[in-house]
Amino acid sequence: MEVSKEIRKKGNSLFEKGKVSKEIETGKRIHFKVLSEETHSVIFDKEKNEWVCDCRFFALKQKTCSHIFASVLFLEKG
């Protein structure tokens, strides 16, 4: 996962402050809620091995955002 230093810093901060929670996990997907200035929904598709977020950064750039990075940390270290 290619992530800029700034995104890593923001995502790590969100994770460290406990702003990430796992909402639902099914056989196909994991849904997360990430609290930053707004609440964002992050989904990990297990079958496609893909992450999506409802934030503007992800919608415009189609790149890993701080919300996705924080959710990855939650899965790895949770």
Helices and strands as residue ranges (DSSP letters): H 5-16, E 20-25, E 29-35, E 39-45, E 50-53, H 56-61, H 66-77
